[in-house]
Every structure is written in structure tokens, then in C-alpha cells.
């Protein structure tokens, strides 16, 4: 499987995980999604450059783009590392 397909697949999975984690964490105040802080590290890092006064929808777009980029890079680096170990 080409490197870009694996990276894209992991990025899409990361976005889905981010959406689920955000939805659970946003809608159920008394229940915190286990591992929310770990699963959404790329998104929270992307959001750290913006203020809290930023409107909800731009923040959500930044959240999803950060999540996508973080998991894409993670998938790429993981595949490269595995291919280097196999050689």
C-alpha cells in the first residue's frame, strides 16, 4: 500500500476519533471521555495558537484540521519507521 494512502487513512481515522471525543466531551458535562487529552493532542496543539474569544465554528475547523494533520504526520512517520526496520 502506498505511503500516502496509509497516512490519509490514519488521518481520517484521527478526525473521526476527534469528532467522537469532542462530541462526547461537549455534550456530556458530567462524563469525560477517557483519554480525551491523549487522542486530541494534535487538535489542542493547533488551537493553542488562538485565543478563547475565537468563535465556535472557526475553532472547530482548526480543531479538525489540526487533528487531521497530526494523525497524517503520525501515520507517515510510523510507516516510514516500520519500513526502515524491515530493511
Long-range contacts (C-beta under 8 A, 24 or more apart in sequence): 3-76, 3-79, 3-80, 6-75, 6-76, 6-79, 7-72, 7-73, 7-75, 7-76, 7-79, 8-72, 8-75, 9-75, 10-71, 10-72, 10-74, 10-75, 10-78, 11-68, 11-69, 11-71, 11-72, 11-75, 12-68, 13-71, 14-42, 14-67, 14-68, 14-70, 14-71, 14-72, 14-74, 15-64, 15-67, 15-68, 15-71, 17-67, 18-43, 18-63, 18-64, 18-67, 19-64, 22-60, 22-63, 40-67, 41-70, 42-66, 42-67, 42-69, 42-70, 42-71, 42-74, 43-67, 43-70, 45-70, 46-70
